[in-house]
Amino acid sequence: MNTHTTALPISIKTVPEIKGSATPDLVGLLAQWCSDRDRVYPQAAMHRAQDAICDTIACMLAGASDPAVTAAAGMFPEVPLGRATSLRHQTGLPAPWAAMINGCAAHALDF
């Protein structure tokens, strides 16, 4: 097993392996690192994260009427099929559908 450490302060050795694979579960590694509630982040990192979140939301709002986003939203019916929200539907959608529409909006004008 690989015992190298990553940029994250967790050794890959501590991450469970994917069943039937020699590759560690990197998603599990990232989730473990993100869920550490005792971690104290530098104030500068907190400000950069807040700026990034605000930038993403601004891009989503600005890109919501882009033709690509309209086309993506048009792929899904306007009926309540889930509890997630998208910028283009008045009813709830399954989370993956809403994420695709919102992700398209977030990147439509982000250049």
C-alpha positions as CSV (number, residue, x, y, z in Angstrom):
1,M,0.0,0.0,0.0
2,N,1.2,3.5,-0.8
3,T,2.2,5.4,2.4
4,H,2.9,8.8,0.8
5,T,1.2,11.7,2.4
6,T,-0.8,14.1,0.2
7,A,-1.2,17.9,0.3
8,L,-4.0,17.2,2.7
9,P,-2.7,16.5,6.2
10,I,-3.9,12.9,6.2
11,S,-1.9,9.9,5.2
12,I,-3.3,7.9,2.4
13,K,-2.6,4.9,4.6
14,T,-5.6,6.0,6.8
15,V,-8.0,6.0,3.9
16,P,-10.1,2.9,3.3
17,E,-9.4,1.2,-0.1
18,I,-12.1,0.8,-2.7
19,K,-13.3,-2.8,-2.6
20,G,-11.6,-4.8,-5.3
21,S,-9.1,-2.1,-6.1
22,A,-5.6,-1.2,-5.1
23,T,-6.5,2.5,-5.3
24,P,-7.4,4.3,-2.1
25,D,-10.7,6.0,-1.8
26,L,-9.7,9.6,-2.6
27,V,-13.2,10.9,-2.2
28,G,-13.2,9.4,1.3
29,L,-9.9,11.1,2.0
30,L,-11.2,14.5,0.9
31,A,-14.5,14.0,2.9
32,Q,-12.5,13.1,6.0
33,W,-10.3,16.2,5.6
34,C,-13.3,18.5,5.0
35,S,-15.3,17.1,7.9
36,D,-12.7,17.8,10.5
37,R,-14.7,20.3,12.7
38,D,-11.7,21.0,15.0
39,R,-9.6,22.4,12.2
40,V,-8.9,26.1,12.6
41,Y,-8.3,27.9,9.3
42,P,-6.2,31.1,8.9
43,Q,-8.3,34.2,8.5
44,A,-6.9,34.9,5.1
45,A,-8.1,31.4,3.9
46,M,-11.6,32.1,5.3
47,H,-11.7,35.4,3.4
48,R,-10.6,33.8,0.1
49,A,-13.2,31.0,0.6
50,Q,-15.9,33.6,1.1
51,D,-14.8,35.6,-1.9
52,A,-14.8,32.4,-4.0
53,I,-18.4,31.5,-2.9
54,C,-19.6,35.0,-3.6
55,D,-18.0,34.9,-7.0
56,T,-19.6,31.6,-7.8
57,I,-23.1,32.8,-6.8
58,A,-22.6,36.0,-8.8
59,C,-21.6,34.0,-11.9
60,M,-24.6,31.7,-11.4
61,L,-27.0,34.6,-11.3
62,A,-25.4,36.3,-14.3
63,G,-25.3,33.1,-16.3
64,A,-28.8,31.9,-15.5
65,S,-30.2,33.2,-18.8
66,D,-27.4,32.1,-21.0
67,P,-28.6,29.9,-24.0
68,A,-26.6,26.9,-22.8
69,V,-28.3,27.1,-19.4
70,T,-31.7,27.5,-21.0
71,A,-31.0,24.4,-23.1
72,A,-29.8,22.4,-20.1
73,A,-32.9,23.4,-18.1
74,G,-35.1,22.4,-21.0
75,M,-33.9,18.8,-20.8
76,F,-35.8,18.4,-17.5
77,P,-39.6,18.6,-17.0
78,E,-41.1,21.3,-15.1
79,V,-42.8,19.0,-12.6
80,P,-41.9,18.4,-8.9
81,L,-39.6,15.4,-9.0
82,G,-37.2,16.3,-6.1
83,R,-36.3,18.7,-3.4
84,A,-33.3,20.4,-4.9
85,T,-33.6,23.8,-6.5
86,S,-32.2,25.2,-9.7
87,L,-32.1,28.8,-11.0
88,R,-34.3,27.8,-13.9
89,H,-37.1,25.7,-12.4
90,Q,-40.0,26.8,-10.1
91,T,-40.4,23.2,-8.8
92,G,-38.0,20.9,-7.1
93,L,-35.6,18.6,-9.1
94,P,-33.5,15.6,-8.2
95,A,-30.2,16.9,-6.9
96,P,-28.0,15.8,-9.9
97,W,-30.3,17.6,-12.3
98,A,-30.3,20.8,-10.3
99,A,-26.5,20.6,-9.9
100,M,-26.1,20.3,-13.6
101,I,-28.3,23.3,-14.4
102,N,-26.7,25.4,-11.6
103,G,-23.2,24.3,-12.6
104,C,-23.9,25.4,-16.2
105,A,-25.1,28.7,-14.9
106,A,-22.0,29.1,-12.7
107,H,-19.6,28.5,-15.6
108,A,-21.5,30.1,-18.5
109,L,-19.9,33.5,-18.0
110,D,-17.0,32.6,-15.9
111,F,-14.1,33.3,-18.2
